[in-house]
Amino acid sequence: MGMHGAKLDGRYRLESVLGAGGMGQVWRAFDERVGRPVAVKLLTGADPVSANVERFAAEARAAGNLSSPHIVTIHDFGRTGPDQGRAPFLVMELIEGQSLEEVISQGAPPPVRDALDWTLQVCTGLATAHRAGLVHRDIKPANAMLLSGGAVKILDFGIAKHLYEDLALTGTGHAIGTAAYMAPEQARGDRNIGPAADLYAVGCLLYTLLTGQPPFTGAPLAVLHQHLTRQPEAPSSLRPSIPATVDEVVLHLLAKEAADRPADAAHVIDAIETLLAAPAQRHHPTSPSAVAPEFSSTPTMTAWRSQPATPHPPTVPDAAPAPAPAPEAAVPARREPAPIDASPEPTAAPAEPQAAGSAAMGRSVLAGSALVGLQLVAFASWSVTWAIPVTIGAALLLALGLKFDELTAEDAGGAGGFSVSMGVTVISCLLLLTISSMPWWGVLILSWVMCPLLWGVQKPLVRRLSKTFTRHPAEVQMAVSVGMVDATLTTGLLVGTQLPVLTAVLLGVLTWMATSAVLTVLLPFRQPVGSRTVRRAAPGASGRTGR
């Protein structure tokens, strides 16, 4: 409590601690120059000498220029004196309400309409920020405040991005974001995080409001792995009264690839407004007749309440306040969204095949086995008489391997390609044992490295080809697996010509890439799951950024 009564920048008198955490402290303070209560966040978790703090200051200033009733206003930025360690601090409006995390923790999930309305308001704030080039990176229930009038405001804009970069560079061990609400690209550690990551987090937020739990649960590392590899269950599987149209919006937001999510926050706003304007929601056929219990959304009059302990570190502590005067700016009353005139009814996307089609498998097997035969005739001087039965055998083995590796839309990030990778590794190692001088233990070590390497390289190649040629990822996986088999044969034939091994391997890799691309082009055109817009946009919808 050594800071109690201290005055920052000659004007902000610290009165009481509202909350504390790993990132610093939140204080109730009084701006003596303007004469109003404010909230001050002391960011003691940041390195005061890091260049990232300066970038953080620039983003905080940019966030302070945002004008939206759904974003907590940043009034000022500065540093404490030398006696307080030159820690950066933010001065924000002091608001009264409760976080959506507190709302969720009070019992049954809120009504579907309330969940949609609150999410719409979050998207309205994000639309304003994204237009200004700002990405939040840590959208979650604890960072959205529900005020007494029904308005929702986003906290901590201008804090997450550069503060977390600073922490990551200084090796303090903090997670970049919150695992339960982290987009796959954040879980991978990508540096270029765009607005699509915020929209994924909005999907997690809406999922949590509808069901009472995020789409993936467990230990933080397990949750990150699920964000990368597992398709979420529809919210209605946990709460049957949720309409199918709401499921579609949520699952569209939770697409694994950023390009498969809604184009921007305005599209999400438009979709939710249409749901709210519908006179009656159609429920799933299996839904029970009883509706979900109503949820009392009367907020308690608190400001910056502390979050309950969670296994994931928050961006900045959200603290529990004592009753405080209302902020200077009046909070707009909650409004019911108006129906969108002349907009078409939501239409379900055509049924998407859940597994790779038989036509795709047939094309991949035929093309791959034909290439095997051609290589044997052209480069190994085999007669056609011998090449034909080997080609037929290759076709049968390829079909068997692809069948084992067959992926569905639900596990497209899973074990696809493993069986073929294992088969290629086993055959390659057997050939090395019989025709090379490599000792058995060297071949064994090579097998341990070769199989995971072949399997791991397939994943980014499948993603790239699927996006480039707009093909179903599960079917592209088949093309890549077949291309790997043909490239392995090419490498073996090149090594047999006394070509240096490294050169032969490099040419084999290039052959793999080229063959995979050609086989992908031969696949039937089909959009990947999640890439379709949930409904037709209303005229002019692409320019909507607010309510």
N, C-alpha and C positions, 0 to 999 in steps of 0.2 A: 504493500500500500504506500510505498515511498513516493509514488507519483501523485497521490491525492492532493488536490489543491494546486498542482503545478499548472503553469500557464504556457501553452505552446504558441510559438510565433507571436507572443505578446497579446493574444486575444482569446484563445480557447482554454478556458479554465476547466480542468478535469474535476468532476464531482464524485463519480462512483463507478466502480467496475461493473459492467453489464455481463461480461463473459470473458473467458480466456481459453486458449488452446495452444497447439504447437506453433501456429503462425504468429501469435501475439495476443493482444488484449483489445477488448472493445469497451470504451468508456462512454458514459453519459457526460456531456460537457456543455458549457454555456459559452456562446460566442458573444463576448462583451462588446465587440465593435458594432455588431448588427442588433444584438439584443434578442437572441433566440436560442432555444436548446438545440443541440446537435449531437450526433454520434461520431466518435473519433475512434478509428482503428489504428492501433500502433502495430506495425508489421515488424515485430522484433525477430521473426523467423527469417528475414531476408538479410543477405550479406550487404552491409551498408557501403562497402567499397566496390561492389561489383558494378560493371558497366550495365548489367541488366536492370539495375535499379533506375538508371537514367531512362532506359527504354520503358520501364514500368511507369515512370513519372509522365512520359510523353503519352502513353496510352491512358493513364488516369486523367490527364487533361482532356484528351479526346472524349473519354467517357463522360466527363463533366459537361461537355457540349451537347450531349444527347438530350433531346426533348421528347419525353414520352411519359404519359401517366402510368406506364407499367414498368418503369425503370427507376430505382431509387437514385435520387439526384446526388451527384458528387459536387460538393461546394468548393473544396480546396484540397491542396496537396502540399506537404512540406516535410521537414526533418526536425527531429528533436534536437536539443542542444547537446554539446559535448558530454555533459554529465549524464545524459540518458543514452549515450552510445550512437548518436546521429541516426537513429532508427527512422525510416520513412513512416509517415502517417497520412491517413485519408480523413477528411471531414465530410460527413454525409448528413442528409436529412434524418431526423429522428422520427421513426414511424411507429404507429401503434397497431398491433395485430398479432397474428400467430403464423408461424411458418406452415407450409403445407405438410411438412413432416410431422408437426404436432397434430394437425388435423387428422392425418392418417392414423396416428398412434392412439387416437381417442376411442377407437372401436371399429364398427363396421365401416366399409368403404362408403364414401359419399354417394349421393344419387348420380346417375350417369350424366344427367344434364349439367350438374354442378362441375363434375370432372371435366367435361368438354368445355364449359364456359371458362374455367380457370386456365385450362391449357390454351384456349384461344387467346386469352389475355397475355400469357407468357409469349406466345408466338407474335403477338402484336408488338411487344417490346423488342423481341429479337429482330423483327423486320426492320425496325428503326435502326438498331445497332448494326445489322449486316449491311444496310445501305451505306452506313458510315465507315464500313471496312473493319468493324470490330467483331471478334468472335469471343464468346464467353468461356467456353471449354469446360465449364463445371455446372451445367444446368442440372438441378436435382431438387427434390421437395424442400430441403433445408435452405435453399437459396431462392425461394419464392415465398413472399409474405402475403397472406390474406388479411386485408384491412377490414375494419369494422363495417364499412359501407359496401363490402363485397368486391372491391377492386383488388387485383393481384399485382404485386411489384417484384421485379427481379433484383436480387442483391448481388453485390460484388462484381459488377462490370468493371473492367479495367484492372482487375486484380489477378485473375487466375493465370493468364497467359505468361507474362514475363516473370511473375513471382515463381511460378513452377519451373520455368526454364532456369532461373537462378538457382533454385534448390537442387535441380537435377545436375547442374554443372558443378556445384560445390559438394556433391556427394552426400547430402544429408539424409538420403534414403526415403524421402517423401514420394508418394505416388503422384503421377501427373494426372490429376483428375480424381474422380471417385469411381471405384471399380464397377459398382452396380449400374452406373449411368454413363459408362465410357464407350464411345464409338469404337468399332474395330480398328480404325486407323490410329486412334489414340493408344489402344492396347498394343498395337504393333510398334509404337514408338515413332510414328511418322512425324517429321518436323513441320510439314506444311499442312496444318489443320485448318479446314475451312468451315463455312457455315453449315455444311452437311453434317458435321459432327454435332453441332448444337441441335439439329433436327432429330438426329438419332437419340440424343439425350431427352428431347421432348417426347419421343415415342416411349422411352423408358419411364418418364414422368407420368404420362397418361396411363400407361399400363399399371403403374403402382397405384394411381388414384382410383382406377377401375377395380382392381383386384385386391389391394392391400399389400402387395408385394411386388418387387421389381421382376422383370422377365427371367432373370437368372439369379440364383442364390447360392451361397456356399462361401468357402474361404476366398479371399481376394484373388489369388492366382487362379483358382478354379473358375471363378466368375469371368476373369479376363479370357481364359481359354474358351469358355462357352460363347462369349461375344464374338470370338473369331470363327468358331467351328459349328455352333449349334443353332438351328432355327428355333425361335421361341414358339411356345404354344399360343394359340389364340386366347385372348383374355376371356372369351366366353367359356373356355374349358374350365376356368376357375369360378366363373360367375355366369351361369347360363342365361340370365336375363339380359345380357349385353347383346344388342342387335348385331347382325352380320356386317352391316355397313360400318359400324364402329370398329369391328375387328379388322376390316380392310384398311382403314385409315391407320390404325396402330401398326399393323404388320408392314405397311408401305414405309412408314417412318423407320422401322427396324431392319430394313434391307441391309445386308452385309456390305455391299459396295456403295460408296457415296453417290455414284452416278445413278443408282437404282432408286434412290430416295426422291421425295418431292423436290422440284426444281428450286424452290425457295420457301421462306416462311409464309409468303403471301398465298401460295397454293394450299398450304395447310389451313390457313385462316379461312380460305374460301370453302374448303371441304368441310370444316367443322361448322361454319355458319349454315351450310346446307343441311347438315345433320340436325342442328338445333332448330332450324326453321320447319323441319318435317312435322306434320300434324300428329303423326303417331309412328313409333318405331316398330319395325317388324322384328320379332324375336326368332331365334333359331327354332326349328321344328321340335327339338328335344328339350326346349326350355320349359321349366315348370310354370304352372299358372300363377304361382305366387311371385310377386315382384320382390326385388332386394329391399331390405329394410331401409327406411329413410334415415338420413344422417343429419343430426343437428349441426348446422354450420355456424352457430353463433360464436364469434371469436371472443377470446378473452382479451382484455385490454393490457397487452404487454408490448414491450418494444425490444427488439434484438434479443429474443429469448434464446437461451443456450439449447443446443441440440442434445438429444439423448446420445449416450455413448454408442458409437458405431465402430465396426472393425476397419472402416476406411477413413483416413484423415480428411476433414473438410478443407475447403479452400482457405477460408478464413473463419475463425470462430464466430458463430452466431449466438448471441448472448441473451440472457434473460433480463429484462428491464423491470424497473419499478414503474408504477403508473407515471406517465409523463404528459405534459401538455401536447396538444396536437401540433404537427408541423405547420409552418407558416402557410404553405400552399394547401389549398383545400383539395381533398381527395375526391375525385369524381365518383358519383354514385354508380353502383353496378347497373348495367343496362342489358336488357334482353336483345339479342341480335335480331335485326329485322330480316324477314324472308327476302330472298334474292328473287326479284321479279324475272320471269321468263327464263329461269334457269332450268335445264333438263333434270329429270329425276336421276338420282344416282343409278348407275348401271354397273352390274357386276362384270368383271373382266371374263373373257372366255376361259373355259376350263383349261388349265395348264397341265400338260402331262407331268406326272410326278416322277417318272423315271425316264432315262434315255430311251428313245424310240428304237424299235427293231430295225427300221430303215437305216438309221444312223449306224447301228452296230453292223448291219450287213455291208454297208458301203465301206466302213473302216476295215472290216475283215477282208473283203474282196480286194480292195486297193492295197492293203498291207501285204497280203499273201502274194499278190501279183508282183509287187516290187521285190519280194524275196526271190521268186522265180527268175525275174529279169536279171537281178544281180548275179545269181548263180550262173546263168547262161552267158552274160556279158563279161563278167570279171573273173569268174572261176573256170570258164571254159567247159561248163557242164553241158552234156547233151540234153536236148529237150525231153528225151525219153526219161531221163533221170530227174530232170527239174520238175516235171509235172506232178509226180507223186509226192515229192518234197513240198511243192507248193500247196497241194491238198492237205498234207499233214500240218503245214504251217497255218493254214486257214482254220483247221479244227482246234489247234492249240491256242491260236489267237482268240477264237470265239469262246473257248473255255476260260481263258484268263480274263477276258472282258466281262464275261458273265459273273465271275467271282468278284470283280471290281465294280460291278454296276452300281451307279449312284442314283439316289433320288434327290428331289429338290430339298429334302430335309437334311441330307448329310453331304451336300456338295462340297463342303470343306473338310470332309473326313478322310477315310482311308482309301479313296480312289487311287488306282494305279499301283497299289502296294503289291498285289499278287503278280502283276506283270513285272514289276521291278525285281521281285524275289526270283521269278523264273529266269529273267535275263542274267541276274547275278549268279545263280546256280549253274546255268549252262556255260557262262563265261569262265567260271572258276574250274569246271570240269575240263574244259578245253585247255586251260592253262596247265592243269595237272598232267594232261596227256601229251601235249605237243610243245611244252616249254620246259625250261630248266629251272623254273621257279620252285623253291622248296614248298612243302605242304603248308608249313606254318605261315609262309608269306602269302600263299593263296587264301588261307583262313583269315588273316588280318585284312587282306584286300576285300574279302566278302563282307566283313563287318563295316567297312567304310563305303563300299560300292552301293549296297542296297539302299541305306538311308539317304545317300547323296542323290541317287537317281530318283527316289521318291520325292525328296524335298524340292528338287529343281522343277518337277512337274507342276507344282502348285502355282508359282507366279506365271509360268508359261500358259497354263490353262486360263488363268484370269485375263492375261493380256490378249490371247487369241479370242476368247469369248467376247471381250469388249470390242476388239477391232473388227471382227466379222459378224457380230451380233448373232451368236449361236448359243444354244443351251450349254451351260458349263459341264453338265454330266456327259453330254455327247462330245464336247471338245476333249474331255478327259480320255475318251476312247481314241480319238485321233492322235493325241499326244502319246498314249501308251503304244499304239501301233507304230508311230514314228520312231519311238525309242527302240523297238525291236528291229526295225529296218536299219536304223543308224548303227546298232550294235553289230549287225552282220556286215555293214559297210566297213566299220572299224577293223573287224577281224580280217576281212579280205585285204584291206590296205596294209595291215601289219604283215600279212603273208607275202607282200611284194617287197619286203625288206625296207619299207619306208620307216623313218624314225618313229618310235612309239608315240612321242608327244605330238608330232605332226599328224599321225593317224588319228589320235584321239580328238585333236582340234577339228579335223575334217569331219569326224564322226558327229561331233556336237553340232557343227553347222548343218550337216545332213539331217540331224534330228529336228532342228528348228525349221528347216525348209520343208521337210516331209510333213511335219505336224501342221504347218500353215496350209499346204496344198490339200491335205486330207480334211482340214477344217472347212475349207472353201467348198468341198464336195458334200458337206453335211447339209441337211435340210435347214432352211432359214427358220429360226425360232427365237423369240425374245427370251432372255433369262427370266426366271421367276423374280417378281418384285420390281421389274423395270417398267411395268405398265402403270399408267396413271389410274388412280382409283376411280375417278369419274371424269366426265368431260368438263373442262373449265368453262365457266360462264363467260359470256362476252366481256372483255376488258378485265378478266380476273387476274391476268398476269401482272397487272400494274397495281393491284391492291396491296397495301402495306399496313392498313389500319382498319379499324372498325368503323 
